Amino acid sequence: MNGTSTLTNSEVTNINSIGFYIIVENREYFIPFNEYPIFKTIPLHDIFEMTLLSPEQIYWEKHDIDIELSALKDPHLFMLSYK
């Protein structure tokens, strides 16, 4: 065994017509489709294939999409939209 994982539990909890909710380390985040339109183009079941690259970065490997949790915590600090 190389060591203990530092990654936290995460999961997608709900998907609706305007976006989806995830929980990372007991904190809920909302990812709106209008700010992350790439998620409109992928199959819904692929949205559930989320992993954590680090305690602050979520990743969808099949589609090479990553989001920093800080961008979801304080979106007003990140003025560029995801394309």
mmCIF file of the N, C-alpha and C atoms, coordinates in Angstrom:
data_MODEL
# 
_entry.id   MODEL 
# 
loop_
_atom_site.group_PDB 
_atom_site.id 
_atom_site.type_symbol 
_atom_site.label_atom_id 
_atom_site.label_alt_id 
_atom_site.label_comp_id 
_atom_site.label_asym_id 
_atom_site.label_entity_id 
_atom_site.label_seq_id 
_atom_site.pdbx_PDB_ins_code 
_atom_site.Cartn_x 
_atom_site.Cartn_y 
_atom_site.Cartn_z 
_atom_site.occupancy 
_atom_site.B_iso_or_equiv 
_atom_site.pdbx_formal_charge 
_atom_site.auth_seq_id 
_atom_site.auth_comp_id 
_atom_site.auth_asym_id 
_atom_site.auth_atom_id 
_atom_site.pdbx_PDB_model_num 
ATOM 1   N N  . MET A 1 1  ? 0.845   -1.175 0.000   1.00 0.00 ? 1  MET A N  1 
ATOM 2   C CA . MET A 1 1  ? 0.000   0.000  0.000   1.00 0.00 ? 1  MET A CA 1 
ATOM 3   C C  . MET A 1 1  ? 0.890   1.237  0.000   1.00 0.00 ? 1  MET A C  1 
ATOM 4   N N  . ASN A 1 2  ? 0.623   2.183  -0.910  1.00 0.00 ? 2  ASN A N  1 
ATOM 5   C CA . ASN A 1 2  ? 1.456   3.368  -1.057  1.00 0.00 ? 2  ASN A CA 1 
ATOM 6   C C  . ASN A 1 2  ? 1.127   4.485  -0.085  1.00 0.00 ? 2  ASN A C  1 
ATOM 7   N N  . GLY A 1 3  ? 0.013   4.416  0.575   1.00 0.00 ? 3  GLY A N  1 
ATOM 8   C CA . GLY A 1 3  ? -0.372  5.481  1.497   1.00 0.00 ? 3  GLY A CA 1 
ATOM 9   C C  . GLY A 1 3  ? -1.864  5.593  1.601   1.00 0.00 ? 3  GLY A C  1 
ATOM 10  N N  . THR A 1 4  ? -2.309  6.541  2.354   1.00 0.00 ? 4  THR A N  1 
ATOM 11  C CA . THR A 1 4  ? -3.728  6.751  2.569   1.00 0.00 ? 4  THR A CA 1 
ATOM 12  C C  . THR A 1 4  ? -4.238  7.817  1.618   1.00 0.00 ? 4  THR A C  1 
ATOM 13  N N  . SER A 1 5  ? -5.385  7.561  1.031   1.00 0.00 ? 5  SER A N  1 
ATOM 14  C CA . SER A 1 5  ? -5.982  8.519  0.118   1.00 0.00 ? 5  SER A CA 1 
ATOM 15  C C  . SER A 1 5  ? -6.406  9.773  0.869   1.00 0.00 ? 5  SER A C  1 
ATOM 16  N N  . THR A 1 6  ? -6.148  10.929 0.268   1.00 0.00 ? 6  THR A N  1 
ATOM 17  C CA . THR A 1 6  ? -6.580  12.190 0.859   1.00 0.00 ? 6  THR A CA 1 
ATOM 18  C C  . THR A 1 6  ? -7.853  12.693 0.198   1.00 0.00 ? 6  THR A C  1 
ATOM 19  N N  . LEU A 1 7  ? -8.371  11.939 -0.770  1.00 0.00 ? 7  LEU A N  1 
ATOM 20  C CA . LEU A 1 7  ? -9.561  12.368 -1.476  1.00 0.00 ? 7  LEU A CA 1 
ATOM 21  C C  . LEU A 1 7  ? -10.799 12.139 -0.626  1.00 0.00 ? 7  LEU A C  1 
ATOM 22  N N  . THR A 1 8  ? -11.769 13.009 -0.782  1.00 0.00 ? 8  THR A N  1 
ATOM 23  C CA . THR A 1 8  ? -12.987 12.959 0.006   1.00 0.00 ? 8  THR A CA 1 
ATOM 24  C C  . THR A 1 8  ? -14.099 12.287 -0.783  1.00 0.00 ? 8  THR A C  1 
ATOM 25  N N  . ASN A 1 9  ? -15.181 11.989 -0.102  1.00 0.00 ? 9  ASN A N  1 
ATOM 26  C CA . ASN A 1 9  ? -16.343 11.421 -0.764  1.00 0.00 ? 9  ASN A CA 1 
ATOM 27  C C  . ASN A 1 9  ? -17.045 12.490 -1.574  1.00 0.00 ? 9  ASN A C  1 
ATOM 28  N N  . SER A 1 10 ? -17.551 12.087 -2.722  1.00 0.00 ? 10 SER A N  1 
ATOM 29  C CA . SER A 1 10 ? -18.286 13.019 -3.572  1.00 0.00 ? 10 SER A CA 1 
ATOM 30  C C  . SER A 1 10 ? -19.326 12.243 -4.354  1.00 0.00 ? 10 SER A C  1 
ATOM 31  N N  . GLU A 1 11 ? -20.404 12.938 -4.710  1.00 0.00 ? 11 GLU A N  1 
ATOM 32  C CA . GLU A 1 11 ? -21.420 12.304 -5.528  1.00 0.00 ? 11 GLU A CA 1 
ATOM 33  C C  . GLU A 1 11 ? -22.336 13.353 -6.144  1.00 0.00 ? 11 GLU A C  1 
ATOM 34  N N  . VAL A 1 12 ? -22.928 12.978 -7.268  1.00 0.00 ? 12 VAL A N  1 
ATOM 35  C CA . VAL A 1 12 ? -23.971 13.779 -7.885  1.00 0.00 ? 12 VAL A CA 1 
ATOM 36  C C  . VAL A 1 12 ? -25.263 13.368 -7.209  1.00 0.00 ? 12 VAL A C  1 
ATOM 37  N N  . THR A 1 13 ? -26.034 14.352 -6.728  1.00 0.00 ? 13 THR A N  1 
ATOM 38  C CA . THR A 1 13 ? -27.238 14.018 -5.974  1.00 0.00 ? 13 THR A CA 1 
ATOM 39  C C  . THR A 1 13 ? -28.533 14.293 -6.718  1.00 0.00 ? 13 THR A C  1 
ATOM 40  N N  . ASN A 1 14 ? -28.516 15.214 -7.685  1.00 0.00 ? 14 ASN A N  1 
ATOM 41  C CA . ASN A 1 14 ? -29.750 15.547 -8.390  1.00 0.00 ? 14 ASN A CA 1 
ATOM 42  C C  . ASN A 1 14 ? -29.414 16.238 -9.701  1.00 0.00 ? 14 ASN A C  1 
ATOM 43  N N  . ILE A 1 15 ? -30.149 15.883 -10.752 1.00 0.00 ? 15 ILE A N  1 
ATOM 44  C CA . ILE A 1 15 ? -30.018 16.557 -12.049 1.00 0.00 ? 15 ILE A CA 1 
ATOM 45  C C  . ILE A 1 15 ? -31.411 17.033 -12.431 1.00 0.00 ? 15 ILE A C  1 
ATOM 46  N N  . ASN A 1 16 ? -31.502 18.308 -12.841 1.00 0.00 ? 16 ASN A N  1 
ATOM 47  C CA . ASN A 1 16 ? -32.781 18.825 -13.324 1.00 0.00 ? 16 ASN A CA 1 
ATOM 48  C C  . ASN A 1 16 ? -32.547 19.596 -14.618 1.00 0.00 ? 16 ASN A C  1 
ATOM 49  N N  . SER A 1 17 ? -33.544 20.299 -15.086 1.00 0.00 ? 17 SER A N  1 
ATOM 50  C CA . SER A 1 17 ? -33.448 20.948 -16.394 1.00 0.00 ? 17 SER A CA 1 
ATOM 51  C C  . SER A 1 17 ? -32.496 22.142 -16.424 1.00 0.00 ? 17 SER A C  1 
ATOM 52  N N  . ILE A 1 18 ? -32.117 22.676 -15.257 1.00 0.00 ? 18 ILE A N  1 
ATOM 53  C CA . ILE A 1 18 ? -31.236 23.852 -15.257 1.00 0.00 ? 18 ILE A CA 1 
ATOM 54  C C  . ILE A 1 18 ? -29.822 23.563 -14.753 1.00 0.00 ? 18 ILE A C  1 
ATOM 55  N N  . GLY A 1 19 ? -29.569 22.355 -14.273 1.00 0.00 ? 19 GLY A N  1 
ATOM 56  C CA . GLY A 1 19 ? -28.237 22.010 -13.790 1.00 0.00 ? 19 GLY A CA 1 
ATOM 57  C C  . GLY A 1 19 ? -28.265 20.788 -12.894 1.00 0.00 ? 19 GLY A C  1 
ATOM 58  N N  . PHE A 1 20 ? -27.198 20.630 -12.120 1.00 0.00 ? 20 PHE A N  1 
ATOM 59  C CA . PHE A 1 20 ? -27.153 19.479 -11.216 1.00 0.00 ? 20 PHE A CA 1 
ATOM 60  C C  . PHE A 1 20 ? -26.419 19.829 -9.937  1.00 0.00 ? 20 PHE A C  1 
ATOM 61  N N  . TYR A 1 21 ? -26.715 19.048 -8.915  1.00 0.00 ? 21 TYR A N  1 
ATOM 62  C CA . TYR A 1 21 ? -26.136 19.229 -7.590  1.00 0.00 ? 21 TYR A CA 1 
ATOM 63  C C  . TYR A 1 21 ? -25.116 18.140 -7.315  1.00 0.00 ? 21 TYR A C  1 
ATOM 64  N N  . ILE A 1 22 ? -24.035 18.528 -6.672  1.00 0.00 ? 22 ILE A N  1 
ATOM 65  C CA . ILE A 1 22 ? -23.044 17.566 -6.210  1.00 0.00 ? 22 ILE A CA 1 
ATOM 66  C C  . ILE A 1 22 ? -22.791 17.815 -4.725  1.00 0.00 ? 22 ILE A C  1 
ATOM 67  N N  . ILE A 1 23 ? -22.369 16.786 -4.055  1.00 0.00 ? 23 ILE A N  1 
ATOM 68  C CA . ILE A 1 23 ? -21.932 16.921 -2.664  1.00 0.00 ? 23 ILE A CA 1 
ATOM 69  C C  . ILE A 1 23 ? -20.477 16.496 -2.603  1.00 0.00 ? 23 ILE A C  1 
ATOM 70  N N  . VAL A 1 24 ? -19.653 17.349 -2.035  1.00 0.00 ? 24 VAL A N  1 
ATOM 71  C CA . VAL A 1 24 ? -18.243 17.046 -1.805  1.00 0.00 ? 24 VAL A CA 1 
ATOM 72  C C  . VAL A 1 24 ? -17.959 17.360 -0.343  1.00 0.00 ? 24 VAL A C  1 
ATOM 73  N N  . GLU A 1 25 ? -17.539 16.353 0.381   1.00 0.00 ? 25 GLU A N  1 
ATOM 74  C CA . GLU A 1 25 ? -17.213 16.488 1.794   1.00 0.00 ? 25 GLU A CA 1 
ATOM 75  C C  . GLU A 1 25 ? -18.330 17.219 2.555   1.00 0.00 ? 25 GLU A C  1 
ATOM 76  N N  . ASN A 1 26 ? -19.544 16.694 2.396   1.00 0.00 ? 26 ASN A N  1 
ATOM 77  C CA . ASN A 1 26 ? -20.735 17.187 3.093   1.00 0.00 ? 26 ASN A CA 1 
ATOM 78  C C  . ASN A 1 26 ? -21.130 18.621 2.750   1.00 0.00 ? 26 ASN A C  1 
ATOM 79  N N  . ARG A 1 27 ? -20.606 19.167 1.657   1.00 0.00 ? 27 ARG A N  1 
ATOM 80  C CA . ARG A 1 27 ? -21.028 20.496 1.196   1.00 0.00 ? 27 ARG A CA 1 
ATOM 81  C C  . ARG A 1 27 ? -21.652 20.350 -0.186  1.00 0.00 ? 27 ARG A C  1 
ATOM 82  N N  . GLU A 1 28 ? -22.814 20.970 -0.358  1.00 0.00 ? 28 GLU A N  1 
ATOM 83  C CA . GLU A 1 28 ? -23.529 20.869 -1.625  1.00 0.00 ? 28 GLU A CA 1 
ATOM 84  C C  . GLU A 1 28 ? -23.184 22.042 -2.542  1.00 0.00 ? 28 GLU A C  1 
ATOM 85  N N  . TYR A 1 29 ? -23.015 21.727 -3.829  1.00 0.00 ? 29 TYR A N  1 
ATOM 86  C CA . TYR A 1 29 ? -22.725 22.723 -4.859  1.00 0.00 ? 29 TYR A CA 1 
ATOM 87  C C  . TYR A 1 29 ? -23.716 22.525 -6.007  1.00 0.00 ? 29 TYR A C  1 
ATOM 88  N N  . PHE A 1 30 ? -24.032 23.631 -6.695  1.00 0.00 ? 30 PHE A N  1 
ATOM 89  C CA . PHE A 1 30 ? -24.891 23.561 -7.868  1.00 0.00 ? 30 PHE A CA 1 
ATOM 90  C C  . PHE A 1 30 ? -24.079 23.933 -9.094  1.00 0.00 ? 30 PHE A C  1 
ATOM 91  N N  . ILE A 1 31 ? -24.194 23.136 -10.144 1.00 0.00 ? 31 ILE A N  1 
ATOM 92  C CA . ILE A 1 31 ? -23.501 23.396 -11.407 1.00 0.00 ? 31 ILE A CA 1 
ATOM 93  C C  . ILE A 1 31 ? -24.569 23.684 -12.456 1.00 0.00 ? 31 ILE A C  1 
ATOM 94  N N  . PRO A 1 32 ? -24.777 24.971 -12.795 1.00 0.00 ? 32 PRO A N  1 
ATOM 95  C CA . PRO A 1 32 ? -25.825 25.337 -13.759 1.00 0.00 ? 32 PRO A CA 1 
ATOM 96  C C  . PRO A 1 32 ? -25.379 25.072 -15.201 1.00 0.00 ? 32 PRO A C  1 
ATOM 97  N N  . PHE A 1 33 ? -26.296 24.539 -15.991 1.00 0.00 ? 33 PHE A N  1 
ATOM 98  C CA . PHE A 1 33 ? -25.991 24.260 -17.392 1.00 0.00 ? 33 PHE A CA 1 
ATOM 99  C C  . PHE A 1 33 ? -25.684 25.531 -18.180 1.00 0.00 ? 33 PHE A C  1 
ATOM 100 N N  . ASN A 1 34 ? -26.286 26.662 -17.824 1.00 0.00 ? 34 ASN A N  1 
ATOM 101 C CA . ASN A 1 34 ? -26.019 27.880 -18.592 1.00 0.00 ? 34 ASN A CA 1 
ATOM 102 C C  . ASN A 1 34 ? -24.597 28.400 -18.372 1.00 0.00 ? 34 ASN A C  1 
ATOM 103 N N  . GLU A 1 35 ? -23.974 28.072 -17.234 1.00 0.00 ? 35 GLU A N  1 
ATOM 104 C CA . GLU A 1 35 ? -22.590 28.483 -16.996 1.00 0.00 ? 35 GLU A CA 1 
ATOM 105 C C  . GLU A 1 35 ? -21.586 27.404 -17.388 1.00 0.00 ? 35 GLU A C  1 
ATOM 106 N N  . TYR A 1 36 ? -22.033 26.170 -17.473 1.00 0.00 ? 36 TYR A N  1 
ATOM 107 C CA . TYR A 1 36 ? -21.190 25.041 -17.880 1.00 0.00 ? 36 TYR A CA 1 
ATOM 108 C C  . TYR A 1 36 ? -21.920 24.271 -18.978 1.00 0.00 ? 36 TYR A C  1 
ATOM 109 N N  . PRO A 1 37 ? -22.068 24.881 -20.176 1.00 0.00 ? 37 PRO A N  1 
ATOM 110 C CA . PRO A 1 37 ? -22.889 24.288 -21.235 1.00 0.00 ? 37 PRO A CA 1 
ATOM 111 C C  . PRO A 1 37 ? -22.374 22.956 -21.776 1.00 0.00 ? 37 PRO A C  1 
ATOM 112 N N  . ILE A 1 38 ? -21.133 22.631 -21.533 1.00 0.00 ? 38 ILE A N  1 
ATOM 113 C CA . ILE A 1 38 ? -20.609 21.342 -21.994 1.00 0.00 ? 38 ILE A CA 1 
ATOM 114 C C  . ILE A 1 38 ? -21.422 20.182 -21.431 1.00 0.00 ? 38 ILE A C  1 
ATOM 115 N N  . PHE A 1 39 ? -21.978 20.365 -20.239 1.00 0.00 ? 39 PHE A N  1 
ATOM 116 C CA . PHE A 1 39 ? -22.762 19.291 -19.626 1.00 0.00 ? 39 PHE A CA 1 
ATOM 117 C C  . PHE A 1 39 ? -24.096 19.068 -20.325 1.00 0.00 ? 39 PHE A C  1 
ATOM 118 N N  . LYS A 1 40 ? -24.555 20.025 -21.136 1.00 0.00 ? 40 LYS A N  1 
ATOM 119 C CA . LYS A 1 40 ? -25.777 19.838 -21.922 1.00 0.00 ? 40 LYS A CA 1 
ATOM 120 C C  . LYS A 1 40 ? -25.565 18.833 -23.045 1.00 0.00 ? 40 LYS A C  1 
ATOM 121 N N  . THR A 1 41 ? -24.316 18.660 -23.451 1.00 0.00 ? 41 THR A N  1 
ATOM 122 C CA . THR A 1 41 ? -24.022 17.844 -24.628 1.00 0.00 ? 41 THR A CA 1 
ATOM 123 C C  . THR A 1 41 ? -23.618 16.416 -24.301 1.00 0.00 ? 41 THR A C  1 
ATOM 124 N N  . ILE A 1 42 ? -23.432 16.102 -23.030 1.00 0.00 ? 42 ILE A N  1 
ATOM 125 C CA . ILE A 1 42 ? -22.993 14.748 -22.682 1.00 0.00 ? 42 ILE A CA 1 
ATOM 126 C C  . ILE A 1 42 ? -24.182 13.954 -22.124 1.00 0.00 ? 42 ILE A C  1 
ATOM 127 N N  . PRO A 1 43 ? -24.155 12.633 -22.250 1.00 0.00 ? 43 PRO A N  1 
ATOM 128 C CA . PRO A 1 43 ? -25.243 11.818 -21.701 1.00 0.00 ? 43 PRO A CA 1 
ATOM 129 C C  . PRO A 1 43 ? -25.372 12.010 -20.187 1.00 0.00 ? 43 PRO A C  1 
ATOM 130 N N  . LEU A 1 44 ? -26.607 12.010 -19.707 1.00 0.00 ? 44 LEU A N  1 
ATOM 131 C CA . LEU A 1 44 ? -26.841 12.228 -18.277 1.00 0.00 ? 44 LEU A CA 1 
ATOM 132 C C  . LEU A 1 44 ? -26.076 11.243 -17.401 1.00 0.00 ? 44 LEU A C  1 
ATOM 133 N N  . HIS A 1 45 ? -26.019 9.977  -17.814 1.00 0.00 ? 45 HIS A N  1 
ATOM 134 C CA . HIS A 1 45 ? -25.324 8.997  -16.965 1.00 0.00 ? 45 HIS A CA 1 
ATOM 135 C C  . HIS A 1 45 ? -23.833 9.313  -16.823 1.00 0.00 ? 45 HIS A C  1 
ATOM 136 N N  . ASP A 1 46 ? -23.258 10.039 -17.794 1.00 0.00 ? 46 ASP A N  1 
ATOM 137 C CA . ASP A 1 46 ? -21.847 10.413 -17.683 1.00 0.00 ? 46 ASP A CA 1 
ATOM 138 C C  . ASP A 1 46 ? -21.614 11.489 -16.622 1.00 0.00 ? 46 ASP A C  1 
ATOM 139 N N  . ILE A 1 47 ? -22.640 12.282 -16.325 1.00 0.00 ? 47 ILE A N  1 
ATOM 140 C CA . ILE A 1 47 ? -22.491 13.298 -15.278 1.00 0.00 ? 47 ILE A CA 1 
ATOM 141 C C  . ILE A 1 47 ? -22.198 12.636 -13.931 1.00 0.00 ? 47 ILE A C  1 
ATOM 142 N N  . PHE A 1 48 ? -22.721 11.445 -13.728 1.00 0.00 ? 48 PHE A N  1 
ATOM 143 C CA . PHE A 1 48 ? -22.505 10.724 -12.467 1.00 0.00 ? 48 PHE A CA 1 
ATOM 144 C C  . PHE A 1 48 ? -21.089 10.167 -12.340 1.00 0.00 ? 48 PHE A C  1 
ATOM 145 N N  . GLU A 1 49 ? -20.313 10.182 -13.406 1.00 0.00 ? 49 GLU A N  1 
ATOM 146 C CA . GLU A 1 49 ? -18.953 9.636  -13.415 1.00 0.00 ? 49 GLU A CA 1 
ATOM 147 C C  . GLU A 1 49 ? -17.923 10.655 -12.953 1.00 0.00 ? 49 GLU A C  1 
ATOM 148 N N  . MET A 1 50 ? -18.219 11.355 -11.897 1.00 0.00 ? 50 MET A N  1 
ATOM 149 C CA . MET A 1 50 ? -17.357 12.405 -11.344 1.00 0.00 ? 50 MET A CA 1 
ATOM 150 C C  . MET A 1 50 ? -16.359 11.795 -10.362 1.00 0.00 ? 50 MET A C  1 
ATOM 151 N N  . THR A 1 51 ? -15.131 12.280 -10.415 1.00 0.00 ? 51 THR A N  1 
ATOM 152 C CA . THR A 1 51 ? -14.114 11.885 -9.436  1.00 0.00 ? 51 THR A CA 1 
ATOM 153 C C  . THR A 1 51 ? -13.427 13.143 -8.912  1.00 0.00 ? 51 THR A C  1 
ATOM 154 N N  . LEU A 1 52 ? -12.685 12.967 -7.870  1.00 0.00 ? 52 LEU A N  1 
ATOM 155 C CA . LEU A 1 52 ? -11.901 14.079 -7.320  1.00 0.00 ? 52 LEU A CA 1 
ATOM 156 C C  . LEU A 1 52 ? -10.443 13.891 -7.682  1.00 0.00 ? 52 LEU A C  1 
ATOM 157 N N  . LEU A 1 53 ? -9.861  14.903 -8.303  1.00 0.00 ? 53 LEU A N  1 
ATOM 158 C CA . LEU A 1 53 ? -8.425  14.876 -8.577  1.00 0.00 ? 53 LEU A CA 1 
ATOM 159 C C  . LEU A 1 53 ? -7.646  15.336 -7.357  1.00 0.00 ? 53 LEU A C  1 
ATOM 160 N N  . SER A 1 54 ? -8.262  16.214 -6.592  1.00 0.00 ? 54 SER A N  1 
ATOM 161 C CA . SER A 1 54 ? -7.684  16.728 -5.359  1.00 0.00 ? 54 SER A CA 1 
ATOM 162 C C  . SER A 1 54 ? -8.858  17.170 -4.494  1.00 0.00 ? 54 SER A C  1 
ATOM 163 N N  . PRO A 1 55 ? -8.628  17.565 -3.271  1.00 0.00 ? 55 PRO A N  1 
ATOM 164 C CA . PRO A 1 55 ? -9.752  18.037 -2.450  1.00 0.00 ? 55 PRO A CA 1 
ATOM 165 C C  . PRO A 1 55 ? -10.453 19.270 -3.014  1.00 0.00 ? 55 PRO A C  1 
ATOM 166 N N  . GLU A 1 56 ? -9.848  19.931 -3.994  1.00 0.00 ? 56 GLU A N  1 
ATOM 167 C CA . GLU A 1 56 ? -10.438 21.147 -4.567  1.00 0.00 ? 56 GLU A CA 1 
ATOM 168 C C  . GLU A 1 56 ? -10.754 21.041 -6.053  1.00 0.00 ? 56 GLU A C  1 
ATOM 169 N N  . GLN A 1 57 ? -10.613 19.874 -6.660  1.00 0.00 ? 57 GLN A N  1 
ATOM 170 C CA . GLN A 1 57 ? -10.820 19.773 -8.099  1.00 0.00 ? 57 GLN A CA 1 
ATOM 171 C C  . GLN A 1 57 ? -11.621 18.519 -8.429  1.00 0.00 ? 57 GLN A C  1 
ATOM 172 N N  . ILE A 1 58 ? -12.772 18.730 -9.092  1.00 0.00 ? 58 ILE A N  1 
ATOM 173 C CA . ILE A 1 58 ? -13.595 17.611 -9.544  1.00 0.00 ? 58 ILE A CA 1 
ATOM 174 C C  . ILE A 1 58 ? -13.358 17.397 -11.032 1.00 0.00 ? 58 ILE A C  1 
ATOM 175 N N  . TYR A 1 59 ? -13.543 16.144 -11.469 1.00 0.00 ? 59 TYR A N  1 
ATOM 176 C CA . TYR A 1 59 ? -13.117 15.789 -12.821 1.00 0.00 ? 59 TYR A CA 1 
ATOM 177 C C  . TYR A 1 59 ? -14.039 14.732 -13.414 1.00 0.00 ? 59 TYR A C  1 
ATOM 178 N N  . TRP A 1 60 ? -14.350 14.934 -14.702 1.00 0.00 ? 60 TRP A N  1 
ATOM 179 C CA . TRP A 1 60 ? -15.090 13.963 -15.492 1.00 0.00 ? 60 TRP A CA 1 
ATOM 180 C C  . TRP A 1 60 ? -14.137 13.473 -16.576 1.00 0.00 ? 60 TRP A C  1 
ATOM 181 N N  . GLU A 1 61 ? -13.490 12.362 -16.323 1.00 0.00 ? 61 GLU A N  1 
ATOM 182 C CA . GLU A 1 61 ? -12.406 11.870 -17.180 1.00 0.00 ? 61 GLU A CA 1 
ATOM 183 C C  . GLU A 1 61 ? -12.845 11.587 -18.613 1.00 0.00 ? 61 GLU A C  1 
ATOM 184 N N  . LYS A 1 62 ? -13.975 10.956 -18.783 1.00 0.00 ? 62 LYS A N  1 
ATOM 185 C CA . LYS A 1 62 ? -14.429 10.572 -20.127 1.00 0.00 ? 62 LYS A CA 1 
ATOM 186 C C  . LYS A 1 62 ? -14.549 11.779 -21.056 1.00 0.00 ? 62 LYS A C  1 
ATOM 187 N N  . HIS A 1 63 ? -14.852 12.949 -20.491 1.00 0.00 ? 63 HIS A N  1 
ATOM 188 C CA . HIS A 1 63 ? -15.047 14.155 -21.300 1.00 0.00 ? 63 HIS A CA 1 
ATOM 189 C C  . HIS A 1 63 ? -13.973 15.213 -21.037 1.00 0.00 ? 63 HIS A C  1 
ATOM 190 N N  . ASP A 1 64 ? -12.990 14.877 -20.238 1.00 0.00 ? 64 ASP A N  1 
ATOM 191 C CA . ASP A 1 64 ? -11.881 15.776 -19.894 1.00 0.00 ? 64 ASP A CA 1 
ATOM 192 C C  . ASP A 1 64 ? -12.388 17.141 -19.414 1.00 0.00 ? 64 ASP A C  1 
ATOM 193 N N  . ILE A 1 65 ? -13.306 17.086 -18.445 1.00 0.00 ? 65 ILE A N  1 
ATOM 194 C CA . ILE A 1 65 ? -13.877 18.298 -17.852 1.00 0.00 ? 65 ILE A CA 1 
ATOM 195 C C  . ILE A 1 65 ? -13.432 18.355 -16.400 1.00 0.00 ? 65 ILE A C  1 
ATOM 196 N N  . ASP A 1 66 ? -12.914 19.501 -15.992 1.00 0.00 ? 66 ASP A N  1 
ATOM 197 C CA . ASP A 1 66 ? -12.594 19.666 -14.574 1.00 0.00 ? 66 ASP A CA 1 
ATOM 198 C C  . ASP A 1 66 ? -13.073 21.031 -14.103 1.00 0.00 ? 66 ASP A C  1 
ATOM 199 N N  . ILE A 1 67 ? -13.450 21.080 -12.837 1.00 0.00 ? 67 ILE A N  1 
ATOM 200 C CA . ILE A 1 67 ? -13.932 22.312 -12.218 1.00 0.00 ? 67 ILE A CA 1 
ATOM 201 C C  . ILE A 1 67 ? -13.290 22.434 -10.846 1.00 0.00 ? 67 ILE A C  1 
ATOM 202 N N  . GLU A 1 68 ? -12.780 23.592 -10.563 1.00 0.00 ? 68 GLU A N  1 
ATOM 203 C CA . GLU A 1 68 ? -12.255 23.892 -9.232  1.00 0.00 ? 68 GLU A CA 1 
ATOM 204 C C  . GLU A 1 68 ? -13.433 24.208 -8.313  1.00 0.00 ? 68 GLU A C  1 
ATOM 205 N N  . LEU A 1 69 ? -13.444 23.630 -7.146  1.00 0.00 ? 69 LEU A N  1 
ATOM 206 C CA . LEU A 1 69 ? -14.525 23.903 -6.205  1.00 0.00 ? 69 LEU A CA 1 
ATOM 207 C C  . LEU A 1 69 ? -14.588 25.376 -5.813  1.00 0.00 ? 69 LEU A C  1 
ATOM 208 N N  . SER A 1 70 ? -13.463 26.057 -5.826  1.00 0.00 ? 70 SER A N  1 
ATOM 209 C CA . SER A 1 70 ? -13.475 27.488 -5.501  1.00 0.00 ? 70 SER A CA 1 
ATOM 210 C C  . SER A 1 70 ? -14.319 28.273 -6.504  1.00 0.00 ? 70 SER A C  1 
ATOM 211 N N  . ALA A 1 71 ? -14.385 27.817 -7.760  1.00 0.00 ? 71 ALA A N  1 
ATOM 212 C CA . ALA A 1 71 ? -15.226 28.480 -8.758  1.00 0.00 ? 71 ALA A CA 1 
ATOM 213 C C  . ALA A 1 71 ? -16.707 28.276 -8.461  1.00 0.00 ? 71 ALA A C  1 
ATOM 214 N N  . LEU A 1 72 ? -17.045 27.182 -7.795  1.00 0.00 ? 72 LEU A N  1 
ATOM 215 C CA . LEU A 1 72 ? -18.429 26.950 -7.411  1.00 0.00 ? 72 LEU A CA 1 
ATOM 216 C C  . LEU A 1 72 ? -18.763 27.630 -6.091  1.00 0.00 ? 72 LEU A C  1 
ATOM 217 N N  . LYS A 1 73 ? -17.782 27.748 -5.212  1.00 0.00 ? 73 LYS A N  1 
ATOM 218 C CA . LYS A 1 73 ? -18.002 28.417 -3.921  1.00 0.00 ? 73 LYS A CA 1 
ATOM 219 C C  . LYS A 1 73 ? -18.196 29.914 -4.104  1.00 0.00 ? 73 LYS A C  1 
ATOM 220 N N  . ASP A 1 74 ? -17.374 30.537 -4.946  1.00 0.00 ? 74 ASP A N  1 
ATOM 221 C CA . ASP A 1 74 ? -17.387 31.986 -5.156  1.00 0.00 ? 74 ASP A CA 1 
ATOM 222 C C  . ASP A 1 74 ? -17.376 32.298 -6.648  1.00 0.00 ? 74 ASP A C  1 
ATOM 223 N N  . PRO A 1 75 ? -18.477 32.034 -7.351  1.00 0.00 ? 75 PRO A N  1 
ATOM 224 C CA . PRO A 1 75 ? -18.469 32.225 -8.813  1.00 0.00 ? 75 PRO A CA 1 
ATOM 225 C C  . PRO A 1 75 ? -18.211 33.660 -9.251  1.00 0.00 ? 75 PRO A C  1 
ATOM 226 N N  . HIS A 1 76 ? -18.517 34.630 -8.417  1.00 0.00 ? 76 HIS A N  1 
ATOM 227 C CA . HIS A 1 76 ? -18.281 36.029 -8.790  1.00 0.00 ? 76 HIS A CA 1 
ATOM 228 C C  . HIS A 1 76 ? -16.786 36.350 -8.917  1.00 0.00 ? 76 HIS A C  1 
ATOM 229 N N  . LEU A 1 77 ? -15.927 35.509 -8.354  1.00 0.00 ? 77 LEU A N  1 
ATOM 230 C CA . LEU A 1 77 ? -14.479 35.710 -8.476  1.00 0.00 ? 77 LEU A CA 1 
ATOM 231 C C  . LEU A 1 77 ? -13.932 35.179 -9.796  1.00 0.00 ? 77 LEU A C  1 
ATOM 232 N N  . PHE A 1 78 ? -14.750 34.410 -10.506 1.00 0.00 ? 78 PHE A N  1 
ATOM 233 C CA . PHE A 1 78 ? -14.329 33.769 -11.758 1.00 0.00 ? 78 PHE A CA 1 
ATOM 234 C C  . PHE A 1 78 ? -15.247 34.268 -12.860 1.00 0.00 ? 78 PHE A C  1 
ATOM 235 N N  . MET A 1 79 ? -14.889 35.330 -13.488 1.00 0.00 ? 79 MET A N  1 
ATOM 236 C CA . MET A 1 79 ? -15.759 36.007 -14.452 1.00 0.00 ? 79 MET A CA 1 
ATOM 237 C C  . MET A 1 79 ? -15.828 35.309 -15.819 1.00 0.00 ? 79 MET A C  1 
ATOM 238 N N  . LEU A 1 80 ? -14.867 34.490 -16.147 1.00 0.00 ? 80 LEU A N  1 
ATOM 239 C CA . LEU A 1 80 ? -14.907 33.787 -17.428 1.00 0.00 ? 80 LEU A CA 1 
ATOM 240 C C  . LEU A 1 80 ? -15.882 32.626 -17.340 1.00 0.00 ? 80 LEU A C  1 
ATOM 241 N N  . SER A 1 81 ? -16.622 32.374 -18.413 1.00 0.00 ? 81 SER A N  1 
ATOM 242 C CA . SER A 1 81 ? -17.533 31.248 -18.399 1.00 0.00 ? 81 SER A CA 1 
ATOM 243 C C  . SER A 1 81 ? -16.851 30.055 -19.028 1.00 0.00 ? 81 SER A C  1 
ATOM 244 N N  . TYR A 1 82 ? -17.276 28.887 -18.630 1.00 0.00 ? 82 TYR A N  1 
ATOM 245 C CA . TYR A 1 82 ? -16.734 27.629 -19.135 1.00 0.00 ? 82 TYR A CA 1 
ATOM 246 C C  . TYR A 1 82 ? -17.297 27.391 -20.522 1.00 0.00 ? 82 TYR A C  1 
ATOM 247 N N  . LYS A 1 83 ? -16.464 27.017 -21.474 1.00 0.00 ? 83 LYS A N  1 
ATOM 248 C CA . LYS A 1 83 ? -16.929 26.734 -22.848 1.00 0.00 ? 83 LYS A CA 1 
ATOM 249 C C  . LYS A 1 83 ? -16.644 25.301 -23.191 1.00 0.00 ? 83 LYS A C  1 
# 
